[in-house]
Each structure stands twice: as C-alpha cells, then as structure tokens.
Amino acid sequence: CTSICLPSSADPQLPYTCFCRPSQTWNGNECVYSSGGGADGDSTATIVPTVRPMATTPSPFQVLDTNKTRLLLAVYKEGIYVKQNIHELDTNYIESMNMVSSAKWITELDYNYERNCMYWLQTAAPGELFSDNMKASLYGMPVDRNKPSLYSETKLLVKKEYTSKRMAYDWVHNLIYIATSVGVEVTSLDNMYAYTVVTHTDTQLDVAVDPIQGVLVWSQYRYNVITEERAGSIMRANQDGSQQSVLSAAKLPLTIAVDINAQVVYWIDTSTYSLHLVDYTAINYKTILMERSLFDDTFSMDVFADYIFWSNYDKNAVLMTHKSGLNGTQRLALVNAYTDIEGIKVLDASRQTIGANRCESHNCSHMCLPVGRDYRCVCSRGSSDCTETSTSSYVIHINPVQSPIVDSDNNFMSNLSQKLDSLLRSADLMTGAANGSPTHWVTITLVSIAFNLIFISLFLALIYRKRKLQFGGRISYHNDAADRVILDDNSLSGD
C-alpha cells in the first residue's frame, strides 16, 4: 500500500486492505494529497477507510460459501468485485479482491452457483466508437477459483455482431438471454446457437428470466420527438417469446428484476425516479418509492429475500431498501466506490432452486427452448439444415396454481378490471394524463360509458312497456270447464 495497510476486518484469511489518510484521495493508482493538503499535521489516529483493496491476486477466501450471502458488482473499467458479506453495512470499502481485471466495459453479470460459473457481458468503454470492440462479448470464468468449475480460467464464449449491455441467465436450461437494440436474443451455452425470441420497434432496455415458471420479462420504451414524451412498458412472454403480453405501463423502465418466489417483477423508472412492482398476472401493482436522488442514475438492480438492491451512478454506490419501502425510511448504502458501479448480482446458493428441465430429453437438432410445461425446437439464425418443431412427448406436470403459464384464476372480472386499469395507465402515460392534462382517451371512455348506460335504459324501458301491454289490455284464458273467457281491464278484480 502507498499509505496505510490494515488487516481485513471481515475475514482473517484476507491479507490486508489499503486505506488513504483523511487529507488524501484516491486517484486510481495511489493516495494523493488534496489541494492545499500536506503531510504535516496528519494524524493516523483519525484514519478513515476511503478506497477499495489494492490486491490484484485471485481471492484467497472461498467465494461460494453456503453460509454467506455475497454481492457481485461490476466496477467501471476496473473489473468484477465481490463484497464478502451483504449484511455488513460498512460502506467505505469493498472487503474483497478483484475477480476480473479489465480495461473494457463490463456492464452485466450473472452466475451458475452449482456449476461454479460466472458470465458477463463486455464491450468497449464510452468514447471508443466505430470500433470492433463495441460489439458485445460474452465471457465465462469460475466464481470461486478454489473449487471445480467448467472453466479453468477466463474464457471468451462468443462475440456478438451487436452491442449490448443487458443479459439474464437461465440456470435450469443453461441459456443466456441478451438484450439487443430491437429485442431479445437467446444463446444456448451448450452449443452457442442463437435465436431471436423477441423483436419490436421500440428501444430495448433490460431483460430478466424466471426459468422455474418459464417466464421471460423485458422492458422497452419509445420517445416522441415532437411531444418529448416517453412511453414504456414491462412485457412478459414464454421463454421462446410466444404469448407476449403487457404487465404494466411505464415511462423509462431502465432496469428490472424478478422475484421468483413471489412471482413479482420489480423495476426502476429513471424518468419518474420511482421503484415499482407488478405480479406475473398484471393484477397487483404498486409504487414502492419515489425519490430523484435514489433513482436518477440507476443502472442495474437485483432482488433477494426481503430487500431490493440497485447501483447508482451519481453516488457510485450500491443502495438497498426493503421490498415494502417501509414508508421510504430505510434506504441503506452497501458499497461506496470511487467510480461507476454497473451490474450487480446477489450471490447466494438458495437463489437458484432446482427446477424442471423441460429440455432434458429433447430431440432438437439445434436449440431447445422451454415453453410452459413443454419445449420447442428452434433453429439457429442463418441455419439451413434445421427444422423448427414442437413436441409434447416430454411434459413436466407443473402445479397449475403455482404456474402463471396455466390460467387457473376464476376471478374473471378482477382480471378484466386489472387489464382495463393497465390500459388506462398506458394511455395516461402516452398522452400526458398522468400529469393532470385531459386526453382523448378519457373522453372516449366517458362517451363509451354514457352510450352503455343509454342502451341499458332503453332495454329496461322496452321490457317494462311489453309487460304493461301484456297485462294492461284484454286477457284471454281457459277456465276449468274449457270455456274461453275474455276479460277487459274493467272486469278485472283487485286480485
């Protein structure tokens, strides 16, 4: 260390952590004195840890520890780091060694806990335009170098023909979903075949996947240059891109995360500076927090247990809050860095539960994609020796109550009401009604209600008229003696 070296406080196996003196700052390579500062008058009794550890060797401690929950984070142009204990709220330093060192831009990461594999997307740093480095590259490496892994060292898995900053990993079927500029592409890590599952004309933002329920979720938005309005949406589909539907409207849902146990999607809207949730059925919707300082410069987010985590450019920090928001009172910082933090991911063995592999016994020649309780064979892009088929020969019986793929909800009116609410929210966001301005959508809705009320009134009046005509004039009937009796209204008794 160039200034102060102290033993790590979190784990006795860690050798040391480097700190700067109070009058010094970290310039990326060493501790330097601030403007007007100097060595005279410095006191080692008031040491404040302000920088990350400086060791560049692989982590000597066991990263994969079933008794600990850690936090993986990609630091801008520095690499991937791990915070040893996610429950430790000491934010002044990251208690770990760097796992990956790179001058490139690592934006998103994920992992397979059981196989001890970590995957990340890497592209060129901002400013390196018109370069082949702008194309997204997918890498793999061991999470814990002290344990067996599919990769003995860092390995380039595939280089894409497009740039991308977002991805999601399906650990059950070993699939990587990557956000392209116009949709979502899936790549099989078994054979590196790729297939486009989602295409649209909007700007693609984030992507997430729930391989247990077979749900693919993504966010997209479009910008109106005339009105300067943003209109986005949270979408869902099967993992092959079929049965697409809107979960909720939004403005600019830059990052999303799924809670697999609760079957809920969380997202941060950087246009309205807010945190929201919606469930897989689009019935339950909630705004958790709204605050510009928290969500203005957000890049990535994750959900674990009772907490939501997200990275913040403005603060160079990883923040967390309770899922309920707790009235906005509990907002804690887990990590403070000296540069931007990109992708984050909570590392815990319980996150990746064992799910039914729908493609375990597939007979596809190229790619197998899970679809509900079945699977579908698809062909890699540009292939000519492949036929896309589907089969029901291998069916996993998922409990329909627990699976959103099977619609077993009998509360039809509740679902219909929620869908209408979602459509109204979408209309409000597209036309500005969310800010109080009237829209033609509101007018159309009111006119439609008025016409329906008029129609119902006319229908009831017609029924009443027919009944009055039937019983107000003459009545013809047969008595017991089969004699026909005709009575007019004057001959009817009070009975």
C-alpha positions in Angstrom: 0.0 0.0 0.0 1.1 3.5 -0.7 -0.3 4.9 2.6 -1.8 2.7 5.2 -2.2 -1.0 5.4 -4.6 -2.7 7.8 -5.7 -6.3 8.2 -9.2 -7.1 6.8 -11.8 -6.8 9.5 -14.2 -9.3 7.8 -12.2 -12.4 7.3 -8.9 -13.4 8.9 -7.9 -15.2 5.7 -7.7 -11.9 3.8 -4.2 -10.4 3.9 -4.9 -6.7 4.0 -6.8 -3.6 3.0 -5.3 -0.3 1.8 -6.5 3.0 3.1 -5.7 6.7 2.5 -5.2 9.3 5.1 -8.1 11.8 5.8 -6.3 14.5 3.8 -5.7 12.2 0.9 -7.8 11.0 -2.0 -7.5 8.0 -4.3 -6.6 8.9 -8.0 -7.0 5.4 -9.3 -3.4 4.3 -8.7 -2.3 5.8 -5.4 -3.2 8.1 -2.5 -2.5 11.7 -3.2 -2.9 14.8 -1.1 -5.9 17.0 -1.8 -5.5 20.6 -2.9 -3.8 22.6 -0.2 -3.1 19.5 1.9 0.2 18.1 3.0 1.9 15.6 5.2 2.3 18.0 8.1 -0.4 17.7 10.7 -1.8 14.3 9.5 -2.9 12.1 12.3 -3.0 8.3 12.0 -5.5 8.3 14.9 -8.3 9.5 12.6 -7.9 7.1 9.8 -11.0 6.8 7.6 -11.1 3.9 5.0 -12.0 5.5 1.7 -10.8 3.2 -1.1 -11.1 -0.4 -2.3 -8.5 -3.1 -1.5 -5.5 -2.9 -3.8 -4.5 -6.6 -4.1 -4.7 -7.9 -7.6 -4.4 -11.6 -6.9 -7.3 -14.1 -7.1 -9.5 -14.2 -4.0 -7.9 -16.4 -1.3 -11.2 -16.9 0.5 -14.0 -19.2 -0.6 -16.4 -17.1 -2.6 -19.0 -19.8 -2.8 -20.0 -20.3 0.8 -23.4 -21.7 1.5 -23.4 -19.9 4.9 -22.9 -16.4 3.5 -24.7 -14.1 1.1 -22.3 -12.0 -1.0 -22.7 -9.3 -3.6 -21.1 -9.3 -7.0 -20.6 -6.0 -8.7 -19.0 -4.8 -11.9 -17.0 -1.6 -11.4 -16.5 0.7 -14.5 -13.3 -0.2 -16.4 -11.9 -2.0 -13.3 -13.5 -5.4 -13.3 -15.8 -7.5 -11.1 -15.6 -7.4 -7.3 -17.3 -9.2 -4.5 -18.5 -7.8 -1.2 -17.9 -10.7 1.2 -20.9 -10.1 3.4 -24.0 -8.5 2.0 -25.4 -7.8 5.5 -22.3 -5.8 6.5 -23.2 -2.1 6.2 -19.7 -0.8 6.3 -19.8 1.2 3.0 -16.3 2.7 3.0 -14.6 -0.2 1.3 -15.2 -3.4 -0.6 -14.0 -6.3 1.5 -12.6 -8.4 -1.3 -10.0 -8.9 -4.0 -10.8 -8.2 -7.6 -12.0 -11.3 -9.5 -11.7 -9.9 -13.1 -9.4 -7.1 -14.1 -10.2 -5.4 -17.5 -9.9 -2.1 -19.2 -13.1 -2.9 -21.1 -16.6 -2.0 -20.0 -18.2 -4.9 -18.1 -21.9 -4.0 -17.8 -23.8 -7.0 -16.7 -23.1 -10.3 -14.9 -24.8 -13.5 -13.7 -23.7 -16.9 -12.5 -24.5 -20.6 -12.1 -23.9 -21.4 -8.4 -24.0 -25.2 -8.7 -21.5 -25.3 -11.6 -19.3 -22.5 -10.2 -19.5 -20.4 -13.3 -19.8 -16.7 -13.8 -20.8 -15.0 -17.0 -20.6 -11.4 -18.0 -21.1 -9.0 -21.0 -18.2 -6.9 -22.0 -18.0 -4.1 -24.5 -15.8 -1.0 -25.3 -15.8 1.9 -22.9 -17.8 5.0 -23.9 -15.8 7.1 -26.4 -14.4 4.1 -28.2 -16.8 4.5 -31.1 -16.7 2.9 -34.5 -14.6 0.1 -33.1 -15.0 -3.7 -33.3 -14.8 -3.6 -29.5 -18.3 -2.0 -29.5 -19.6 -5.5 -30.2 -20.8 -7.4 -27.1 -18.6 -10.2 -25.9 -19.8 -13.0 -23.5 -17.2 -14.4 -21.1 -17.2 -17.2 -18.6 -14.9 -17.9 -15.6 -15.0 -19.7 -12.2 -16.8 -17.8 -9.4 -14.6 -19.5 -6.9 -11.1 -20.5 -8.1 -10.7 -22.8 -5.2 -13.5 -25.1 -6.4 -14.1 -27.2 -9.6 -15.7 -25.3 -12.5 -16.5 -25.7 -16.1 -13.8 -23.1 -16.8 -10.3 -23.3 -15.5 -9.7 -19.7 -16.4 -11.4 -16.7 -18.1 -12.8 -17.7 -21.5 -14.3 -15.8 -24.3 -17.5 -17.8 -25.1 -19.0 -15.8 -28.0 -18.7 -12.4 -29.7 -21.9 -10.9 -30.9 -22.5 -8.8 -34.0 -24.2 -6.1 -32.0 -23.6 -4.0 -28.9 -25.4 -4.9 -25.7 -25.3 -4.0 -22.0 -28.0 -6.3 -20.6 -28.4 -10.0 -20.1 -30.2 -12.6 -18.0 -29.2 -16.2 -17.2 -31.4 -19.3 -17.1 -29.5 -21.8 -14.9 -32.0 -24.6 -15.4 -31.7 -24.8 -19.2 -28.3 -23.1 -19.5 -29.5 -20.2 -21.6 -28.3 -16.6 -21.8 -30.9 -14.0 -22.8 -29.2 -10.9 -24.2 -31.0 -7.6 -24.9 -30.3 -6.3 -28.5 -31.3 -2.9 -29.9 -34.6 -4.2 -31.1 -35.5 -7.1 -28.9 -34.1 -10.1 -27.1 -31.8 -12.9 -28.3 -31.2 -16.2 -26.5 -28.0 -18.2 -26.7 -27.5 -21.8 -25.7 -24.3 -22.2 -23.7 -24.3 -25.9 -24.6 -23.7 -25.3 -28.3 -23.6 -21.5 -28.7 -26.5 -21.5 -31.1 -28.5 -18.2 -31.0 -32.2 -17.5 -31.7 -34.2 -14.2 -31.6 -37.2 -14.6 -29.3 -38.4 -11.0 -29.2 -38.5 -8.3 -31.8 -40.2 -4.9 -31.6 -39.8 -1.3 -32.9 -39.2 0.3 -29.6 -35.9 0.7 -27.8 -35.0 -2.4 -25.8 -33.9 -1.8 -22.2 -33.5 -4.6 -19.7 -34.3 -8.4 -19.6 -34.9 -10.9 -16.9 -35.9 -14.6 -16.8 -37.7 -16.9 -14.4 -36.7 -20.5 -15.5 -38.8 -22.1 -12.8 -42.1 -20.7 -14.1 -40.8 -20.4 -17.7 -41.4 -16.6 -17.8 -39.4 -14.1 -19.8 -39.7 -10.4 -18.8 -38.2 -7.4 -20.5 -38.7 -3.6 -20.6 -38.9 -1.3 -23.6 -39.7 2.3 -24.4 -40.2 4.8 -27.2 -39.6 8.5 -27.4 -41.8 11.0 -29.2 -39.5 13.8 -30.5 -42.5 16.0 -31.2 -44.1 15.9 -27.8 -40.9 14.9 -26.0 -42.8 12.2 -24.2 -41.5 8.8 -23.2 -43.8 5.7 -23.2 -42.5 2.4 -22.0 -43.9 -0.9 -20.8 -43.0 -4.0 -18.8 -43.6 -7.1 -21.0 -43.8 -10.8 -20.4 -43.8 -14.0 -22.6 -42.9 -17.6 -22.6 -39.2 -18.3 -22.8 -39.4 -18.8 -26.6 -41.1 -15.4 -27.0 -44.6 -16.7 -27.5 -47.8 -15.4 -25.8 -46.5 -11.8 -25.3 -48.5 -9.5 -23.1 -48.1 -6.2 -21.2 -47.7 -6.4 -17.5 -47.6 -2.6 -16.9 -47.1 0.7 -18.5 -44.1 2.8 -17.5 -42.1 5.8 -18.7 -38.5 4.7 -18.8 -38.1 1.3 -17.1 -34.3 1.2 -17.3 -33.7 -1.9 -15.2 -35.9 -4.8 -14.0 -35.6 -7.8 -11.7 -37.8 -10.8 -10.9 -38.7 -12.2 -7.6 -39.1 -15.9 -8.5 -40.6 -17.0 -5.1 -43.2 -14.2 -5.1 -43.7 -14.2 -8.9 -43.3 -10.4 -9.0 -41.4 -8.1 -11.3 -39.7 -5.0 -9.9 -38.4 -2.1 -12.0 -36.9 1.3 -11.6 -38.2 4.1 -13.7 -35.5 6.7 -14.2 -37.9 9.2 -15.8 -40.2 9.4 -12.8 -37.4 8.5 -10.3 -39.5 5.7 -8.8 -39.5 2.0 -7.8 -42.5 -0.2 -8.8 -43.7 -3.8 -8.7 -46.3 -5.8 -10.6 -47.0 -9.5 -10.4 -46.9 -12.0 -13.3 -50.7 -11.8 -13.8 -50.7 -7.9 -14.0 -53.3 -7.8 -11.3 -51.2 -6.5 -8.3 -49.4 -3.2 -9.0 -47.6 -0.9 -6.5 -45.3 2.1 -6.4 -42.8 1.5 -3.6 -40.6 4.6 -3.5 -40.3 7.9 -5.4 -37.2 10.0 -4.9 -34.9 11.6 -7.5 -31.7 11.2 -5.5 -32.2 7.5 -5.3 -33.2 6.6 -8.8 -31.9 9.3 -11.1 -28.8 7.5 -12.3 -29.6 3.8 -11.8 -28.1 1.1 -14.0 -28.8 -2.4 -12.5 -30.9 -3.9 -9.8 -31.5 -7.3 -8.1 -33.9 -8.7 -5.5 -33.1 -11.1 -2.7 -35.1 -12.1 0.4 -36.8 -9.0 1.7 -34.6 -6.4 0.0 -34.1 -4.7 -3.3 -30.6 -3.7 -4.4 -29.6 -1.2 -7.1 -26.5 0.5 -8.4 -26.4 4.3 -8.5 -24.1 6.2 -10.9 -24.5 9.6 -9.1 -23.4 8.2 -5.7 -21.0 5.5 -7.1 -22.8 3.2 -4.7 -25.0 0.1 -4.3 -28.2 1.0 -2.4 -30.8 -1.2 -0.8 -34.3 -0.9 0.6 -37.0 -3.1 2.0 -39.4 -4.5 -0.6 -42.3 -2.7 1.1 -40.3 0.6 1.1 -41.1 1.0 4.8 -42.6 4.4 4.0 -39.3 5.4 2.4 -37.4 5.4 5.7 -34.9 2.5 5.2 -32.5 3.3 2.4 -29.1 1.9 3.1 -25.8 2.1 1.2 -23.9 -1.2 0.9 -20.9 -0.1 -1.1 -19.3 3.2 -1.9 -16.9 3.2 -4.8 -14.7 5.8 -6.4 -16.2 5.2 -9.9 -19.4 4.0 -11.5 -20.8 0.6 -10.5 -22.6 -1.2 -13.3 -24.2 -4.6 -13.0 -24.8 -6.1 -9.6 -26.0 -9.6 -8.5 -26.6 -11.1 -5.1 -24.6 -14.4 -4.8 -26.4 -17.0 -2.7 -27.0 -20.7 -3.0 -30.7 -20.5 -2.3 -31.4 -18.2 -5.2 -31.1 -20.9 -7.9 -33.5 -23.5 -6.8 -33.8 -26.8 -8.8 -36.4 -26.6 -11.5 -37.8 -28.9 -14.0 -35.6 -29.0 -17.1 -38.2 -29.2 -19.9 -35.3 -29.7 -22.4 -33.7 -32.6 -20.6 -34.8 -35.2 -23.1 -35.3 -33.1 -26.1 -34.6 -34.3 -29.7 -33.9 -30.9 -31.2 -31.1 -30.6 -33.8 -30.2 -27.0 -32.8 -31.9 -25.4 -29.9 -34.4 -26.4 -27.3 -36.4 -23.6 -25.6 -38.8 -24.2 -22.7 -42.5 -23.3 -23.4 -44.7 -23.6 -20.3 -44.7 -27.3 -19.3 -43.3 -28.4 -22.7 -40.5 -27.4 -25.0 -40.0 -26.1 -28.6 -37.3 -26.8 -31.1 -36.0 -23.8 -32.9 -33.2 -23.2 -35.5 -30.2 -21.0 -35.0 -30.1 -17.8 -37.0 -28.9 -18.4 -40.6 -29.1 -22.2 -40.5 -30.4 -24.3 -43.4 -30.1 -27.8 -42.0 -32.7 -27.5 -39.3 -36.5 -27.8 -38.9 -38.4 -26.0 -36.2 -40.8 -28.3 -34.5 -42.7 -28.7 -31.2 -43.4 -31.8 -29.3 -45.5 -32.9 -26.3 -43.5 -36.1 -25.8 -41.8 -34.7 -22.7 -44.2 -32.9 -20.4 -43.5 -31.7 -16.9 -46.6 -31.5 -14.7 -46.3 -28.1 -13.0 -48.9 -27.3 -10.4 -51.3 -25.0 -12.4 -52.0 -23.0 -9.2 -48.3 -22.1 -9.0 -47.6 -21.7 -12.7 -48.6 -18.5 -14.4 -48.4 -20.4 -17.7 -51.7 -22.1 -16.9 -54.6 -19.7 -16.3 -56.5 -21.2 -13.4 -57.8 -17.9 -12.0 -61.6 -18.0 -11.9 -61.8 -14.3 -10.8 -62.6 -13.2 -14.4 -63.9 -9.8 -13.5 -60.9 -9.0 -11.3 -58.5 -9.9 -14.2 -60.6 -7.8 -16.6 -60.6 -4.9 -14.3 -56.9 -5.0 -13.9 -56.3 -5.2 -17.6 -58.5 -2.2 -18.1 -56.6 -0.3 -15.4 -53.3 -1.2 -17.2 -54.6 0.1 -20.5 -55.7 3.3 -18.9 -52.3 3.7 -17.3 -50.7 3.1 -20.7 -53.0 5.7 -22.2 -52.2 8.2 -19.5 -48.5 7.8 -19.9 -48.7 8.1 -23.7 -50.8 11.2 -23.7 -49.8 13.0 -20.6 -52.8 12.4 -18.5 -50.6 11.3 -15.6 -49.7 14.9 -15.1 -53.3 16.1 -15.0 -53.9 17.1 -18.6 -57.1 15.8 -20.2 -56.8 13.3 -23.0 -58.9 11.9 -25.8 -58.7 8.5 -24.1 -60.6 9.8 -21.1 -63.2 11.4 -23.4 -63.6 8.1 -25.3 -64.0 6.2 -22.0 -66.7 8.6 -20.7 -68.6 8.6 -24.0 -68.5 4.7 -24.1 -69.9 4.6 -20.5 -72.6 7.0 -21.4 -73.7 5.0 -24.5 -73.8 1.8 -22.5 -76.0 3.5 -19.8 -78.4 4.8 -22.5 -78.6 1.3 -24.1 -79.3 -0.3 -20.8 -82.0 2.3 -20.0 -83.7 1.8 -23.4 -83.6 -2.0 -22.9 -85.2 -1.8 -19.5 -87.9 0.6 -20.8 -88.7 -1.8 -23.6 -89.2 -4.7 -21.2 -91.4 -2.6 -19.0 -93.5 -1.5 -21.9 -94.0 -5.1 -23.1 -95.1 -6.2 -19.7 -97.6 -3.3 -19.5 -99.1 -4.1 -22.9 -99.5 -7.7 -21.9 -101.4 -7.2 -18.7 -103.0 -3.8 -19.2 -105.4 -4.8 -22.1 -107.7 -7.8 -22.7 -106.8 -11.2 -21.2 -107.8 -14.4 -22.9 -107.6 -17.7 -21.0 -109.4 -21.0 -20.5 -111.1 -21.9 -17.3 -111.5 -25.4 -15.8 -114.6 -26.0 -18.0 -112.5 -25.3 -21.1 -114.7 -22.3 -21.8 -112.8 -19.3 -23.3 -113.3 -16.2 -21.2 -112.3 -12.8 -22.4 -111.9 -10.1 -19.8 -111.0 -6.4 -20.3 -109.3 -4.3 -17.8 -112.6 -3.0 -16.4 -113.8 -6.5 -15.4 -110.6 -7.5 -13.5 -111.0 -7.5 -9.8 -108.4 -6.1 -7.4 -106.9 -9.6 -7.1 
